[in-house]
């Protein structure tokens, strides 16, 4: 006995009929093939220069000549006023923790025994309103910050700076910055 499926009002049954799996795979001309595709990714002009900067221990951004916003990671065009961002700037790397989370899940979705603290760093960059929701920033690991700092809210607004890998270990990726660490009181 066939069970009637509920239908939305106005739904029209498509022409034809449904195929069972064995009927589908018995069709003449059906090709079963799993391609072994390999992909190459180009970082593009702006990201490539940004990554080369990281290898040199620099955080680079682009500045919009019209509105003054600085983009990190860099963009070729301003997302606000659509002007080409033609000027490159080097940022000091210092900033404030904008958001933070305690994560027990690793990069490859494996369970971590020890938590990792990650957050969004609002970098010290010109062209933004203090306290605004738009800013130049990076999502990265935080070191020297405890889960208690995050859960209590002490981490939010904390002044931080990048901890760089040794120059001989840098590869030109975002992990050339090991983490962002708190700046001791009175240093900046």
C-alpha positions in Angstrom: 0.0 0.0 0.0 1.5 3.3 -1.1 1.7 6.1 1.4 0.7 9.5 0.0 3.3 12.2 0.8 1.9 15.5 2.1 2.1 18.3 -0.5 2.1 22.0 -0.2 -1.0 23.7 -1.5 -0.5 24.6 -5.2 2.3 22.0 -5.6 2.3 20.3 -9.0 3.7 16.9 -9.6 6.6 17.1 -12.0 6.3 15.1 -15.3 8.0 11.7 -15.5 8.6 9.2 -12.7 11.1 8.6 -10.0 13.8 6.0 -10.6 15.0 3.5 -8.1 18.7 3.3 -7.5 19.2 0.1 -9.6 17.1 1.7 -12.4 19.2 4.8 -12.4 22.5 2.9 -12.6 21.2 0.7 -15.4 20.6 3.6 -17.8 22.6 3.4 -21.0 25.3 6.1 -21.2 25.6 6.7 -17.5 29.2 7.3 -16.6 30.5 6.7 -13.1 33.7 8.6 -12.6 35.4 10.2 -9.6 37.8 12.8 -10.8 41.1 13.2 -9.0 41.0 17.0 -9.2 43.9 19.0 -7.8 43.4 22.7 -7.2 45.8 25.5 -7.1 44.9 28.7 -5.3 46.2 32.1 -6.2 46.3 34.5 -3.3 46.0 37.4 -5.8 48.0 40.7 -5.7 46.9 42.1 -2.4 47.0 38.9 -0.4 50.3 37.8 -1.9 51.9 41.1 -0.8 50.3 40.7 2.6 51.7 37.2 3.0 55.2 38.3 1.9 55.0 41.0 4.5 54.2 38.4 7.2 57.3 36.4 6.2 59.3 39.6 6.8 57.6 40.2 10.2 55.3 43.0 9.0 51.6 43.4 9.0 50.7 45.3 5.8 47.4 46.8 4.8 46.0 49.0 2.1 44.6 52.5 2.6 41.7 54.0 0.7 42.8 57.4 -0.7 39.2 58.7 -0.5 37.9 57.7 3.0 41.2 56.8 4.7 40.1 53.3 5.9 42.9 50.8 6.2 42.2 47.2 5.3 43.9 44.3 6.9 43.9 41.8 5.3 44.3 44.1 2.3 41.7 44.7 -0.4 42.2 46.1 -3.9 39.1 48.2 -3.6 37.5 50.0 -0.6 34.4 48.2 0.5 33.0 51.5 1.8 33.4 53.9 -1.0 34.5 51.6 -3.8 37.7 53.5 -4.6 40.9 51.5 -5.6 43.2 51.1 -2.5 46.5 52.2 -4.0 48.5 53.0 -0.9 50.2 50.3 1.2 50.8 50.9 4.9 52.7 49.0 7.6 50.8 48.7 10.8 52.6 48.4 14.2 50.7 45.1 14.9 49.5 46.3 18.2 45.8 46.4 18.9 42.9 45.3 21.2 41.1 42.1 21.7 37.6 42.7 20.2 36.2 39.2 20.8 37.6 36.0 22.3 36.5 32.5 22.7 37.8 29.4 24.5 37.9 26.5 22.0 38.2 22.8 22.8 37.9 22.0 19.0 41.1 21.9 16.9 41.6 23.2 13.4 40.6 19.8 11.9 37.6 19.4 14.2 39.5 17.1 16.6 38.8 17.4 20.4 41.5 19.3 22.2 42.6 18.3 25.7 43.8 21.8 26.5 41.8 24.7 25.3 43.0 27.2 22.7 42.0 30.8 23.1 41.2 32.6 19.8 39.9 36.0 19.0 39.5 38.9 16.7 42.2 41.5 17.1 41.3 45.1 16.4 44.6 46.4 15.0 45.8 50.0 15.6 45.0 51.4 12.2 43.9 54.9 11.1 40.6 55.6 9.4 38.2 54.2 11.9 35.9 55.6 14.5 37.1 54.6 18.0 34.7 52.0 19.4 33.0 51.5 16.0 32.1 48.1 14.6 34.3 48.5 11.5 38.0 48.0 11.9 41.1 46.5 10.5 41.6 43.2 12.2 42.8 39.6 12.3 41.3 36.4 13.7 44.1 34.7 15.5 45.3 32.7 18.6 45.8 34.5 21.9 48.6 33.4 24.2 49.1 34.6 27.8 45.3 34.8 28.1 43.5 32.3 30.3 40.0 30.8 29.9 39.1 32.7 33.0 40.2 36.0 31.4 37.8 35.2 28.5 34.9 34.0 30.5 35.1 36.9 32.9 35.4 39.4 30.1 38.8 40.6 31.2 40.2 39.7 27.8 38.0 42.1 25.9 39.8 45.3 25.3 43.1 43.9 26.3 46.1 45.5 24.6 48.0 42.9 22.5 51.0 42.6 20.1 52.1 39.8 17.8 54.5 37.2 18.8 56.4 36.3 15.6 58.0 33.0 14.7 61.8 33.2 14.3 62.7 34.5 10.8 64.1 31.2 9.6 60.8 29.4 10.4 58.5 31.9 8.6 56.8 30.7 5.4 54.6 33.6 4.3 51.3 32.6 6.0 49.2 33.9 8.9 50.9 31.3 11.2 54.1 33.4 10.9 52.4 35.2 13.8 52.5 32.5 16.6 49.8 34.4 18.5 48.9 37.8 19.9 50.1 38.3 23.5 49.1 40.8 26.1 51.2 44.0 26.4 52.3 44.5 30.0 50.9 47.6 31.7 52.9 50.7 31.0 54.5 49.3 27.7 51.8 50.5 25.3 
